[in-house]
Amino acid sequence: MKGRLEGLHSISINLKYRITLEMIVTEREIILVNVGDHQQVY
C-alpha cells in the first residue's frame, strides 16, 4: 500500500469485507501487529 498506509498489507475477504494487516516478518515467524477492517483503516 502507499501513502499513510505504507507498510500495511490488504486482503479481500469478499466483496464487502477487506482486512488490513500490519506485520513483522522474521526468519522464524510472522507477527501480526494490527488487524483492522476496511472502515477502520481507510
KAUR-V900383 format. One record per backbone hydrogen bond with DSSP energy under -0.5 kcal/mol. CO is the residue of the C=O (numbers start at 1). NH is the residue of the N-H. If there is no record, write none. Layout:
{{CO:NH} {CO:NH}}
//
This chain:
{{2:5} {3:6} {5:8} {7:23} {9:21} {11:19} {17:13} {17:14} {18:38} {19:11} {20:36} {21:9} {21:23} {22:33} {22:34} {24:26} {24:31} {29:26} {30:32} {31:24} {31:33} {34:22} {36:20} {37:41} {38:42}}
//
